[in-house]
Amino acid sequence: MLNSVIVVDDEAPIREAVEQWLTLSGFTVQVFSRAEACLAQLPDAFPGVILSDVRMPGMDGLQLLAELQAKDRDLPVILLTGHGDVPMAVDAMRDGAYDFLEKPFTPERLLGSLRRALEKRALVLDNRTLHEQADHRSRLDATLLGMSLTMQTLRRQVLDLSPLPVNVLIRGETGSGKEMVARCLHDFGSRADKPFVAVNCAAIPEPLFEAELFGHESGAFTGAQGKRVGKLEFAHGGTVFLDEIESMPLAQQVKLLRVIQERRIERLGSNQSIEIDVRIIAATKPDLLDEARAGRFREDLAYRLNIAELRLPPLRDRREDIPMLFSHFSRQAAQRLARSAPVLSGAQLSHLLSHDWPGNVRELANAAERQILGLDNPAAEALPGGQSLVAQQEAFEAHCIRSALQRHRGDIKAVMNELQVPRRTLNEKMQRHGLVREDFLAEGNSPR
């Protein structure tokens, strides 16, 4: 239950009396003598109620109401009025005020109005959270593509971890989408409006590593002309993505560990300590603890980075996602190159499903673009992998049902007629492949 109240009144005796009543009744109270000060310090999505006098010097209560309505139309505002201001207060309620109390008012009348307003505020904020979560799920489904159980689990983990202030380690093979997952962790969290800085640890020469990460002052070393802000400092308030972290030189690992522990950096050539606030997301292909046992990585840093771990499955372990991904990349490439995207034949799809895709999603995207350019034929170029016949049949079946659902926009009867399967069989197969009819409905369609 919310219990925050802001009181705005230019009369000190009233402020003090109301503050005392509310504090003794269990509310968290903040008081202001001027409306301007309240507006300046009001946080976004304030989880409480504003209690304001109408007549005040400078900005009065009605002007404050208008400003608050512009910021958040659902924020409850209760006005305190004198006897002559009642008609004005009634008009204010038509304009969005939650309630008004005529002076003098009893503590019971005040507490009753506040509790009702707080209940309403709690419902509004809960509803906003639900809508925001639904929006995040929808956007994430369109970013991290795939209907396999492993991808469904990964999306849930990303949504769970994105708002948390913890470092994350992403494990996955080359081309499996580690940077995209890191970007989603940033975009769906509270740091989304701050910088996302990606650093490929394998691409920076060791002599330049410290300057890249921590920055330098003018003359710190030969060629250091002018001051330069490093990646960590530039990302203040946001996220640093350290790709191929296993390639970081051991000498820099020590300094990174210190940054994580102390949240401070020093530029090369400077004795000044600079406070930074960054979330670190690291990505690696090998197990960092295995690297530590081999003497190539610091064990203490591995534990600091791996507060939470996300494992990205290789494409060969989620073959049922291949048709959807190939179609997505084909459409993207066709739009970019102003060409049409051909429909895959059964033979082409079979070869796509049988290939091992050692380059994972990156290789699949490349294959789709080459097909649009007419450079590759998936049926001819894809090499057979080690997948069983049953697994290939399952993946092909999922593709056929998904394609039919897309073509018919979720019309189950039309899908049954095209695929010539009874309703019960279709329902069982859709459930097994994680296909939900509502995902394919055209806007305005009604369930059948």
Helices and strands as residue ranges (DSSP letters): E 4-8, H 12-24, E 28-32, H 35-41, E 48-53, H 61-71, E 77-81, G 83-85, H 86-94, E 99-102, H 107-141, H 149-161, E 168-171, H 178-187, E 196-200, G 201-203, H 206-214, E 215-216, E 228-229, H 231-234, E 239-243, G 245-247, H 250-262, E 264-265, E 274-275, E 279-284, H 288-293, H 299-305, E 308-311, G 315-317, G 319-321, H 322-337, H 346-354, H 360-372, H 378-381, H 389-407, H 412-419, H 423-432, G 437-440
